[in-house]
Amino acid sequence: MKIDLGKYVVTSNSRAYTLNKKRITKTGKNAGKESLTPFGYYAKLNELIRDLIRMEVDSNDIKTLQQLSQRIEEIATDFAARVSAKTMRNYVKQWKHWQNSNVKNVVMHFR
């Protein structure tokens, strides 16, 4: 899984979720290119989301509870939308693969 959240990117493997911060490499052969720097490793996605919300809230000039509530809602909604879009793309990809492989199997069966 790889979900781009603007200045952060969530990646995962079979063991953990990683919250990466985007950076632009300043020197070397990759100067000017974007790279990901791991910021935190999480066993559970809800732990990652908690830290993401905390970092985003800390970096904003929030003065009221209403502003805090609105910002948390924005972050949660954006994350959910990006996860849903990624999930839907994966389902479509899997469906197309399944469809293509089954068509080939049917054609092979009738030869």
MMTF fields as JSON, N, C-alpha, C and O atoms, coordinates in Angstrom:
{
  "mmtfVersion": "1.0.0",
  "mmtfProducer": "UNKNOWN",
  "numBonds": 443,
  "numAtoms": 444,
  "numGroups": 111,
  "numChains": 1,
  "numModels": 1,
  "chainsPerModel": [1],
  "groupsPerChain": [111],
  "chainIdList": ["A"],
  "bondAtomList": [4, 2, 8, 6, 12, 10, 16, 14, 20, 18, 24, 22, 28, 26, 32, 30, 36, 34, 40, 38, 44, 42, 48, 46, 52, 50, 56, 54, 60, 58, 64, 62, 68, 66, 72, 70, 76, 74, 80, 78, 84, 82, 88, 86, 92, 90, 96, 94, 100, 98, 104, 102, 108, 106, 112, 110, 116, 114, 120, 118, 124, 122, 128, 126, 132, 130, 136, 134, 140, 138, 144, 142, 148, 146, 152, 150, 156, 154, 160, 158, 164, 162, 168, 166, 172, 170, 176, 174, 180, 178, 184, 182, 188, 186, 192, 190, 196, 194, 200, 198, 204, 202, 208, 206, 212, 210, 216, 214, 220, 218, 224, 222, 228, 226, 232, 230, 236, 234, 240, 238, 244, 242, 248, 246, 252, 250, 256, 254, 260, 258, 264, 262, 268, 266, 272, 270, 276, 274, 280, 278, 284, 282, 288, 286, 292, 290, 296, 294, 300, 298, 304, 302, 308, 306, 312, 310, 316, 314, 320, 318, 324, 322, 328, 326, 332, 330, 336, 334, 340, 338, 344, 342, 348, 346, 352, 350, 356, 354, 360, 358, 364, 362, 368, 366, 372, 370, 376, 374, 380, 378, 384, 382, 388, 386, 392, 390, 396, 394, 400, 398, 404, 402, 408, 406, 412, 410, 416, 414, 420, 418, 424, 422, 428, 426, 432, 430, 436, 434, 440, 438],
  "bondOrderList": [1, 1, 1, 1, 1, 1, 1, 1, 1, 1, 1, 1, 1, 1, 1, 1, 1, 1, 1, 1, 1, 1, 1, 1, 1, 1, 1, 1, 1, 1, 1, 1, 1, 1, 1, 1, 1, 1, 1, 1, 1, 1, 1, 1, 1, 1, 1, 1, 1, 1, 1, 1, 1, 1, 1, 1, 1, 1, 1, 1, 1, 1, 1, 1, 1, 1, 1, 1, 1, 1, 1, 1, 1, 1, 1, 1, 1, 1, 1, 1, 1, 1, 1, 1, 1, 1, 1, 1, 1, 1, 1, 1, 1, 1, 1, 1, 1, 1, 1, 1, 1, 1, 1, 1, 1, 1, 1, 1, 1, 1],
  "groupList": [{"groupName": "MET", "atomNameList": ["N", "CA", "C", "O"], "elementList": ["N", "C", "C", "O"], "formalChargeList": [0, 0, 0, 0], "bondAtomList": [1, 0, 2, 1, 3, 2], "bondOrderList": [1, 1, 2], "singleLetterCode": "M", "chemCompType": "L-PEPTIDE LINKING"}, {"groupName": "LYS", "atomNameList": ["N", "CA", "C", "O"], "elementList": ["N", "C", "C", "O"], "formalChargeList": [0, 0, 0, 0], "bondAtomList": [1, 0, 2, 1, 3, 2], "bondOrderList": [1, 1, 2], "singleLetterCode": "K", "chemCompType": "L-PEPTIDE LINKING"}, {"groupName": "ILE", "atomNameList": ["N", "CA", "C", "O"], "elementList": ["N", "C", "C", "O"], "formalChargeList": [0, 0, 0, 0], "bondAtomList": [1, 0, 2, 1, 3, 2], "bondOrderList": [1, 1, 2], "singleLetterCode": "I", "chemCompType": "L-PEPTIDE LINKING"}, {"groupName": "ASP", "atomNameList": ["N", "CA", "C", "O"], "elementList": ["N", "C", "C", "O"], "formalChargeList": [0, 0, 0, 0], "bondAtomList": [1, 0, 2, 1, 3, 2], "bondOrderList": [1, 1, 2], "singleLetterCode": "D", "chemCompType": "L-PEPTIDE LINKING"}, {"groupName": "LEU", "atomNameList": ["N", "CA", "C", "O"], "elementList": ["N", "C", "C", "O"], "formalChargeList": [0, 0, 0, 0], "bondAtomList": [1, 0, 2, 1, 3, 2], "bondOrderList": [1, 1, 2], "singleLetterCode": "L", "chemCompType": "L-PEPTIDE LINKING"}, {"groupName": "GLY", "atomNameList": ["N", "CA", "C", "O"], "elementList": ["N", "C", "C", "O"], "formalChargeList": [0, 0, 0, 0], "bondAtomList": [1, 0, 2, 1, 3, 2], "bondOrderList": [1, 1, 2], "singleLetterCode": "G", "chemCompType": "PEPTIDE LINKING"}, {"groupName": "TYR", "atomNameList": ["N", "CA", "C", "O"], "elementList": ["N", "C", "C", "O"], "formalChargeList": [0, 0, 0, 0], "bondAtomList": [1, 0, 2, 1, 3, 2], "bondOrderList": [1, 1, 2], "singleLetterCode": "Y", "chemCompType": "L-PEPTIDE LINKING"}, {"groupName": "VAL", "atomNameList": ["N", "CA", "C", "O"], "elementList": ["N", "C", "C", "O"], "formalChargeList": [0, 0, 0, 0], "bondAtomList": [1, 0, 2, 1, 3, 2], "bondOrderList": [1, 1, 2], "singleLetterCode": "V", "chemCompType": "L-PEPTIDE LINKING"}, {"groupName": "THR", "atomNameList": ["N", "CA", "C", "O"], "elementList": ["N", "C", "C", "O"], "formalChargeList": [0, 0, 0, 0], "bondAtomList": [1, 0, 2, 1, 3, 2], "bondOrderList": [1, 1, 2], "singleLetterCode": "T", "chemCompType": "L-PEPTIDE LINKING"}, {"groupName": "SER", "atomNameList": ["N", "CA", "C", "O"], "elementList": ["N", "C", "C", "O"], "formalChargeList": [0, 0, 0, 0], "bondAtomList": [1, 0, 2, 1, 3, 2], "bondOrderList": [1, 1, 2], "singleLetterCode": "S", "chemCompType": "L-PEPTIDE LINKING"}, {"groupName": "ASN", "atomNameList": ["N", "CA", "C", "O"], "elementList": ["N", "C", "C", "O"], "formalChargeList": [0, 0, 0, 0], "bondAtomList": [1, 0, 2, 1, 3, 2], "bondOrderList": [1, 1, 2], "singleLetterCode": "N", "chemCompType": "L-PEPTIDE LINKING"}, {"groupName": "ARG", "atomNameList": ["N", "CA", "C", "O"], "elementList": ["N", "C", "C", "O"], "formalChargeList": [0, 0, 0, 0], "bondAtomList": [1, 0, 2, 1, 3, 2], "bondOrderList": [1, 1, 2], "singleLetterCode": "R", "chemCompType": "L-PEPTIDE LINKING"}, {"groupName": "ALA", "atomNameList": ["N", "CA", "C", "O"], "elementList": ["N", "C", "C", "O"], "formalChargeList": [0, 0, 0, 0], "bondAtomList": [1, 0, 2, 1, 3, 2], "bondOrderList": [1, 1, 2], "singleLetterCode": "A", "chemCompType": "L-PEPTIDE LINKING"}, {"groupName": "GLU", "atomNameList": ["N", "CA", "C", "O"], "elementList": ["N", "C", "C", "O"], "formalChargeList": [0, 0, 0, 0], "bondAtomList": [1, 0, 2, 1, 3, 2], "bondOrderList": [1, 1, 2], "singleLetterCode": "E", "chemCompType": "L-PEPTIDE LINKING"}, {"groupName": "PRO", "atomNameList": ["N", "CA", "C", "O"], "elementList": ["N", "C", "C", "O"], "formalChargeList": [0, 0, 0, 0], "bondAtomList": [1, 0, 2, 1, 3, 2], "bondOrderList": [1, 1, 2], "singleLetterCode": "P", "chemCompType": "L-PEPTIDE LINKING"}, {"groupName": "PHE", "atomNameList": ["N", "CA", "C", "O"], "elementList": ["N", "C", "C", "O"], "formalChargeList": [0, 0, 0, 0], "bondAtomList": [1, 0, 2, 1, 3, 2], "bondOrderList": [1, 1, 2], "singleLetterCode": "F", "chemCompType": "L-PEPTIDE LINKING"}, {"groupName": "GLN", "atomNameList": ["N", "CA", "C", "O"], "elementList": ["N", "C", "C", "O"], "formalChargeList": [0, 0, 0, 0], "bondAtomList": [1, 0, 2, 1, 3, 2], "bondOrderList": [1, 1, 2], "singleLetterCode": "Q", "chemCompType": "L-PEPTIDE LINKING"}, {"groupName": "TRP", "atomNameList": ["N", "CA", "C", "O"], "elementList": ["N", "C", "C", "O"], "formalChargeList": [0, 0, 0, 0], "bondAtomList": [1, 0, 2, 1, 3, 2], "bondOrderList": [1, 1, 2], "singleLetterCode": "W", "chemCompType": "L-PEPTIDE LINKING"}, {"groupName": "HIS", "atomNameList": ["N", "CA", "C", "O"], "elementList": ["N", "C", "C", "O"], "formalChargeList": [0, 0, 0, 0], "bondAtomList": [1, 0, 2, 1, 3, 2], "bondOrderList": [1, 1, 2], "singleLetterCode": "H", "chemCompType": "L-PEPTIDE LINKING"}],
  "groupTypeList": [0, 1, 2, 3, 4, 5, 1, 6, 7, 7, 8, 9, 10, 9, 11, 12, 6, 8, 4, 10, 1, 1, 11, 2, 8, 1, 8, 5, 1, 10, 12, 5, 1, 13, 9, 4, 8, 14, 15, 5, 6, 6, 12, 1, 4, 10, 13, 4, 2, 11, 3, 4, 2, 11, 0, 13, 7, 3, 9, 10, 3, 2, 1, 8, 4, 16, 16, 4, 9, 16, 11, 2, 13, 13, 2, 12, 8, 3, 15, 12, 12, 11, 7, 9, 12, 1, 8, 0, 11, 10, 6, 7, 1, 16, 17, 1, 18, 17, 16, 10, 9, 10, 7, 1, 10, 7, 7, 0, 18, 15, 11],
  "groupIdList": [1, 2, 3, 4, 5, 6, 7, 8, 9, 10, 11, 12, 13, 14, 15, 16, 17, 18, 19, 20, 21, 22, 23, 24, 25, 26, 27, 28, 29, 30, 31, 32, 33, 34, 35, 36, 37, 38, 39, 40, 41, 42, 43, 44, 45, 46, 47, 48, 49, 50, 51, 52, 53, 54, 55, 56, 57, 58, 59, 60, 61, 62, 63, 64, 65, 66, 67, 68, 69, 70, 71, 72, 73, 74, 75, 76, 77, 78, 79, 80, 81, 82, 83, 84, 85, 86, 87, 88, 89, 90, 91, 92, 93, 94, 95, 96, 97, 98, 99, 100, 101, 102, 103, 104, 105, 106, 107, 108, 109, 110, 111],
  "secStructList": [7, 3, 3, 3, 7, 1, 1, 3, 3, 3, 3, 3, 7, 1, 1, 7, 3, 3, 3, 3, 3, 3, 3, 3, 7, 7, 1, 1, 6, 6, 6, 6, 7, 3, 3, 3, 3, 3, 3, 3, 3, 3, 1, 1, 2, 2, 2, 2, 2, 2, 2, 2, 2, 2, 2, 2, 2, 2, 6, 1, 7, 7, 7, 1, 2, 2, 2, 2, 2, 2, 2, 2, 2, 2, 2, 2, 2, 2, 2, 2, 2, 2, 2, 2, 2, 2, 2, 2, 2, 2, 2, 2, 2, 2, 2, 2, 2, 2, 2, 2, 2, 2, 2, 2, 2, 2, 2, 2, 2, 6, 7],
  "xCoordList": [0.855, 0.0, 0.9, 1.926, 0.497, 1.184, 0.126, -0.516, -0.053, -1.076, -0.409, 0.177, -0.508, 0.079, -0.876, -2.034, -0.386, -1.205, -0.686, -0.913, -0.008, 0.557, 1.987, 2.884, 2.218, 3.599, 4.004, 5.161, 3.071, 3.36, 2.902, 2.028, 3.516, 3.107, 3.04, 3.976, 1.933, 1.775, 2.141, 1.608, 3.046, 3.39, 3.182, 3.078, 3.124, 2.957, 3.591, 3.814, 3.874, 4.276, 3.452, 2.475, 3.831, 3.022, 3.088, 2.283, 4.039, 4.205, 3.82, 3.418, 3.941, 3.76, 3.334, 3.477, 2.807, 2.509, 3.617, 4.08, 4.036, 5.087, 4.566, 3.995, 4.768, 4.454, 5.76, 6.699, 5.808, 7.002, 6.77, 5.663, 7.804, 7.733, 8.421, 9.509, 7.781, 8.378, 9.479, 9.341, 10.567, 11.682, 12.231, 12.101, 12.833, 13.526, 15.02, 15.573, 15.666, 17.094, 17.849, 17.581, 18.793, 19.49, 20.831, 21.278, 21.481, 22.802, 22.886, 22.004, 23.969, 24.206, 23.506, 22.935, 23.559, 22.99, 21.466, 20.876, 20.827, 19.367, 18.908, 17.768, 19.788, 19.442, 18.2, 18.085, 17.282, 16.046, 14.932, 13.796, 15.237, 14.22, 13.586, 14.195, 12.35, 11.617, 12.05, 12.257, 12.183, 12.483, 11.585, 11.008, 11.482, 10.664, 11.569, 12.454, 11.338, 12.081, 11.115, 10.151, 11.358, 10.453, 10.381, 11.4, 9.169, 8.928, 8.501, 8.824, 7.762, 7.295, 6.796, 6.32, 6.913, 6.444, 5.316, 5.4, 4.258, 3.061, 2.542, 2.478, 2.178, 1.58, 0.123, -0.401, -0.529, -1.948, -2.146, -1.505, -3.041, -3.306, -3.879, -3.571, -4.71, -5.289, -4.217, -4.388, -3.11, -2.008, -1.323, -0.974, -1.136, -0.547, -1.429, -0.937, -2.729, -3.669, -3.665, -3.721, -3.6, -3.541, -2.338, -2.469, -1.163, 0.037, -0.035, 0.417, -0.597, -0.758, -1.636, -1.306, -2.741, -3.635, -2.913, -3.009, -2.198, -1.463, -0.457, -0.369, 0.302, 1.304, 0.655, 1.135, -0.432, -1.115, -1.75, -1.728, -2.307, -2.93, -1.858, -2.046, -0.735, 0.358, 0.954, 1.429, 0.931, 1.56, 0.633, 1.052, -0.6, -1.56, -1.776, -1.536, -2.232, -2.522, -3.985, -4.848, -4.248, -5.609, -5.827, -5.04, -6.916, -7.172, -8.43, -8.572, -9.345, -10.595, -10.836, -10.249, -11.711, -12.077, -12.798, -12.654, -13.568, -14.267, -13.261, -13.43, -12.221, -11.183, -10.465, -10.156, -10.205, -9.563, -10.433, -9.947, -11.709, -12.647, -12.723, -12.722, -12.791, -12.862, -11.6, -11.68, -10.437, -9.178, -9.063, -8.621, -9.45, -9.42, -10.359, -10.013, -11.538, -12.503, -11.937, -12.1, -11.276, -10.666, -9.608, -9.576, -8.754, -7.682, -8.278, -7.868, -9.235, -9.862, -10.593, -10.501, -11.317, -12.063, -11.113, -11.343, -10.044, -9.058, -8.398, -8.239, -8.015, -7.373, -8.329, -7.942, -9.56, -10.554, -10.793, -10.91, -10.867, -11.093, -9.922, -10.12, -8.717, -7.538, -7.43, -7.051, -7.757, -7.745, -8.827, -8.587, -10.014, -11.113, -10.765, -11.035, -10.167, -9.785, -8.744, -8.831, -7.771, -6.724, -7.339, -7.002, -8.225, -8.877, -9.691, -9.647, -10.431, -11.244, -10.362, -10.691, -9.248, -8.337, -7.804, -7.675, -7.493, -7.005, -8.078, -7.783, -9.322, -10.411, -10.616, -10.8, -10.585, -10.761, -9.625, -9.856, -8.409, -7.244, -7.382, -7.139, -7.769, -7.944, -9.07, -8.948, -10.161, -11.289, -10.869, -11.2, -10.142, -9.69, -8.76, -8.851, -7.872, -6.958, -7.75, -7.505, -8.69, -9.522, -10.316, -10.398, -10.9, -11.707, -10.86, -11.275, -9.677, -8.796, -8.343, -8.327, -7.978, -7.504, -8.639, -8.408, -9.857, -10.986, -11.381, -11.751, -11.312, -11.608, -10.602, -10.974, -9.336, -8.307, -8.56, -8.387, -8.963, -9.237, -10.42, -10.391, -11.452, -12.624, -12.244, -12.645, -11.474, -11.036, -10.192, -10.372, -9.278, -8.423, -9.263, -8.958, -10.309, -11.163, -11.893, -12.092, -12.288, -13.071, -12.213, -12.766, -10.926, -10.067, -9.951, -9.27],
  "yCoordList": [-1.172, 0.0, 1.233, 1.271, 2.234, 3.522, 4.594, 4.662, 5.432, 6.474, 7.827, 8.108, 8.657, 9.997, 10.944, 11.084, 11.592, 12.51, 13.946, 14.731, 14.291, 15.632, 15.636, 15.186, 16.144, 16.165, 14.853, 14.687, 13.931, 12.609, 11.531, 11.758, 10.343, 9.179, 7.993, 7.741, 7.271, 6.061, 4.873, 4.716, 4.046, 2.809, 1.659, 1.87, 0.452, -0.695, -1.926, -2.013, -2.867, -4.203, -5.176, -4.775, -6.429, -7.424, -7.27, -7.87, -6.47, -6.361, -5.018, -4.945, -3.947, -2.626, -1.587, -1.764, -0.503, 0.695, 1.698, 1.802, 2.429, 3.427, 4.787, 4.937, 5.769, 7.151, 7.795, 7.93, 8.191, 8.786, 10.264, 10.682, 11.042, 12.461, 12.676, 12.153, 13.448, 13.757, 14.789, 15.739, 14.584, 15.534, 15.666, 14.756, 16.794, 17.0, 16.858, 17.567, 15.932, 15.714, 16.938, 17.436, 17.426, 18.671, 18.46, 19.329, 17.332, 17.111, 15.72, 14.886, 15.484, 14.164, 13.967, 14.899, 12.745, 12.458, 12.57, 12.721, 12.497, 12.616, 14.001, 14.171, 14.986, 16.356, 16.825, 16.658, 17.413, 17.919, 16.893, 17.241, 15.643, 14.588, 14.386, 14.626, 13.94, 13.675, 12.335, 11.36, 12.304, 11.051, 10.949, 11.939, 9.754, 9.512, 9.172, 8.323, 9.842, 9.582, 9.007, 9.673, 7.774, 7.192, 8.063, 8.473, 8.328, 9.167, 8.318, 8.625, 7.234, 6.357, 5.039, 4.967, 3.991, 2.654, 2.272, 2.514, 1.672, 1.396, -0.006, -0.417, -0.724, -2.048, -1.928, -2.806, -0.827, -0.633, 0.691, 1.694, 0.675, 1.87, 2.998, 4.165, 2.668, 3.725, 4.473, 5.655, 3.798, 4.469, 5.473, 6.576, 5.08, 5.979, 7.205, 8.333, 6.983, 8.09, 9.026, 10.245, 8.478, 9.306, 10.25, 11.441, 9.709, 10.548, 11.545, 12.683, 11.128, 12.04, 13.226, 14.373, 12.955, 14.027, 14.922, 16.147, 14.328, 15.118, 16.053, 17.227, 15.537, 16.364, 17.483, 18.616, 17.169, 18.187, 19.256, 20.438, 18.853, 19.808, 20.682, 21.89, 20.078, 20.835, 21.867, 22.915, 21.573, 22.471, 23.596, 24.452, 23.615, 24.65, 25.633, 25.321, 26.819, 27.856, 27.73, 28.465, 26.795, 26.515, 27.181, 27.012, 27.946, 28.713, 28.286, 28.585, 27.589, 27.207, 25.71, 25.052, 25.193, 23.78, 23.501, 22.42, 24.462, 24.294, 24.171, 23.329, 25.0, 24.901, 23.555, 22.938, 23.111, 21.815, 20.696, 19.818, 20.729, 19.721, 19.718, 18.656, 20.899, 21.003, 20.445, 19.736, 20.76, 20.289, 18.771, 18.12, 18.21, 16.752, 16.098, 15.085, 16.671, 16.149, 16.217, 15.275, 17.322, 17.47, 16.398, 15.774, 16.194, 15.199, 13.802, 13.045, 13.464, 12.139, 11.911, 10.831, 12.922, 12.806, 12.632, 11.789, 13.426, 13.332, 11.957, 11.349, 11.471, 10.161, 9.066, 8.193, 9.111, 8.097, 8.11, 7.053, 9.298, 9.406, 8.811, 8.113, 9.085, 8.56, 7.046, 6.358, 6.525, 5.075, 4.431, 3.399, 5.026, 4.483, 4.482, 3.505, 5.567, 5.642, 4.576, 3.909, 4.418, 3.411, 2.012, 1.177, 1.753, 0.451, 0.152, -0.962, 1.141, 0.94, 0.646, -0.228, 1.36, 1.092, -0.332, -1.002, -0.8, -2.169, -3.19, -4.19, -2.95, -3.86, -3.921, -5.0, -2.764, -2.724, -3.475, -4.247, -3.254, -3.944, -5.456, -6.215, -5.893, -7.32, -7.896, -9.002, -7.152, -7.602, -7.785, -8.797, -6.813, -6.902, -8.091, -8.807, -8.3, -9.44, -10.749, -11.658, -10.838, -12.034, -12.272, -13.397, -11.196, -11.282, -11.779, -12.676, -11.197, -11.598, -13.04, -13.781, -13.448, -14.82, -15.817, -16.898, -15.483, -16.392, -16.496, -17.576, -15.399, -15.447, -16.36, -17.177, -16.226, -17.087, -18.548, -19.419, -18.828, -20.209, -20.791, -21.957, -19.995, -20.463, -20.747, -21.768, -19.851, -20.046, -21.307, -22.098, -21.501, -22.694, -23.96, -24.986, -23.897, -25.052, -25.489, -26.685, -24.55, -24.88, -25.115, -25.339, -25.076, -25.344, -26.8, -27.205],
  "zCoordList": [0.0, 0.0, 0.0, 0.679, -0.772, -0.784, -0.979, -2.028, 0.038, -0.006, 0.181, 1.226, -0.845, -0.814, -0.105, -0.501, 0.947, 1.741, 1.665, 2.585, 0.607, 0.502, 0.985, 0.273, 2.2, 2.699, 3.368, 3.755, 3.506, 4.059, 3.082, 2.246, 3.206, 2.423, 3.375, 4.134, 3.33, 4.138, 3.259, 2.16, 3.746, 3.059, 4.043, 5.252, 3.509, 4.405, 3.8, 2.593, 4.665, 4.258, 5.096, 5.729, 5.105, 5.823, 7.343, 8.055, 7.85, 9.298, 9.895, 11.056, 9.102, 9.708, 8.686, 7.476, 9.22, 8.445, 8.742, 9.878, 7.726, 7.91, 7.481, 6.4, 8.338, 8.001, 7.554, 8.338, 6.282, 5.696, 5.453, 5.113, 5.626, 5.317, 3.972, 3.734, 3.095, 1.8, 1.985, 2.755, 1.268, 1.291, -0.13, -0.949, -0.399, -1.665, -1.381, -0.541, -2.094, -1.918, -2.413, -3.507, -1.61, -1.939, -2.624, -3.373, -2.386, -2.975, -3.578, -3.379, -4.323, -4.89, -6.218, -6.784, -6.701, -8.024, -8.045, -9.115, -6.888, -6.815, -6.375, -5.943, -6.484, -6.079, -6.83, -8.044, -6.08, -6.67, -6.757, -7.079, -6.478, -6.543, -5.172, -4.129, -5.223, -3.986, -3.395, -4.118, -2.075, -1.385, -0.156, 0.295, 0.366, 1.557, 2.728, 2.621, 3.839, 5.063, 6.09, 6.468, 6.55, 7.549, 8.801, 9.356, 9.223, 10.397, 11.585, 12.733, 11.291, 12.353, 11.796, 10.663, 12.611, 12.244, 13.197, 14.401, 12.646, 13.44, 13.134, 11.976, 14.173, 14.005, 13.562, 12.876, 13.963, 13.649, 12.923, 13.239, 11.95, 11.155, 12.003, 11.763, 12.995, 13.835, 14.629, 14.928, 14.974, 15.671, 14.749, 15.167, 13.499, 12.509, 12.313, 12.292, 12.171, 11.964, 13.167, 13.001, 14.363, 15.572, 15.536, 15.819, 15.185, 15.118, 13.972, 14.106, 12.852, 11.715, 12.106, 11.802, 12.773, 13.225, 14.224, 14.14, 15.159, 16.157, 15.49, 15.849, 14.523, 13.838, 13.041, 13.05, 12.355, 11.555, 12.438, 12.095, 13.556, 14.475, 15.121, 15.265, 15.51, 16.129, 15.177, 15.615, 13.872, 12.903, 12.447, 11.667, 12.907, 12.524, 13.668, 14.835, 13.306, 14.294, 14.714, 14.233, 15.611, 16.058, 17.408, 18.339, 17.492, 18.712, 19.464, 20.65, 18.786, 19.444, 19.291, 18.433, 20.141, 20.029, 18.717, 18.146, 18.242, 16.968, 15.821, 14.939, 15.827, 14.802, 14.89, 13.871, 16.113, 16.32, 15.765, 15.052, 16.091, 15.609, 14.086, 13.465, 13.488, 12.027, 11.376, 10.372, 11.941, 11.355, 11.458, 10.512, 12.578, 12.732, 11.725, 11.118, 11.549, 10.573, 9.156, 8.382, 8.81, 7.479, 7.238, 6.178, 8.217, 8.085, 7.93, 7.051, 8.775, 8.732, 7.412, 6.828, 6.943, 5.683, 4.51, 3.642, 4.478, 3.4, 3.39, 2.331, 4.561, 4.646, 4.176, 3.398, 4.641, 4.252, 2.749, 2.129, 2.161, 0.717, -0.058, -1.053, 0.393, -0.305, -0.157, -1.105, 1.016, 1.215, 0.36, -0.266, 0.324, -0.477, -1.952, -2.65, -2.44, -3.852, -4.174, -5.205, -3.302, -3.497, -3.477, -4.317, -2.539, -2.433, -3.682, -4.203, -4.163, -5.367, -6.578, -7.38, -6.72, -7.84, -7.761, -8.786, -6.554, -6.393, -6.752, -7.407, -6.33, -6.679, -8.186, -8.75, -8.835, -10.293, -10.97, -11.9, -10.512, -11.075, -10.897, -11.836, -9.704, -9.447, -10.302, -10.829, -10.441, -11.249, -12.699, -13.317, -13.248, -14.643, -14.826, -15.823, -13.872, -13.949, -13.903, -14.697, -12.976, -12.853, -14.128, -14.621, -14.659, -15.866, -17.037, -17.77, -17.211, -18.308, -18.167, -19.15, -16.97, -16.781, -16.987, -17.528, -16.568, -16.762, -18.223, -18.682, -18.963, -20.401, -21.084, -21.926, -20.727, -21.317, -20.971, -21.822, -19.744, -19.334, -20.097, -20.488, -20.31, -21.053, -22.498, -23.058, -23.104, -24.491, -24.593, -25.519, -23.657, -23.673, -23.509, -24.117, -22.699, -22.446, -23.718, -23.933, -24.549, -25.735, -26.968, -28.045, -26.866, -28.036, -28.3, -29.242]
}
